Amino acid sequence: MPPAPASKTPECVFSKEELSKYDGKASDDAPVYMAVRDLWSDDLETTVFDVSAGRNFYGPGGPYASFAGHDASYALAMGSLDPADIDKPLDDCDPKHLQALEEWFKKFDSKYPRVGRLE
């Protein structure tokens, strides 16, 4: 049996406090990171993506700026831009919302580099 493939996620582990520093507000070229839960990974990890290339969307002043420096999983699952839906657990998401989250995860994974995971 071949060995299991290695995770594509770097070993860097971010606390929520550490992740919050990557909201792009420090300077015009400051990195912008956000976290998205991968529901189909073996350990249900929440992956941190470097979305700096999408600064016009996720950086200061962008339509999704509230996601920067946070776990946006619940908000993405619910299709919400409400800041109250940032960093929330997925407890009340139904299968339809979880499927939406998985589609978002795939989109981010295909477009932005992984830089670590949320603890």
Summary of the structure (lengths in Angstrom):
residues: 119
radius of gyration: 13.9
end to end distance: 30.9
largest distance: 50.2
contacts: 331
relative contact order: 0.25
helix: 34%
strand: 17%
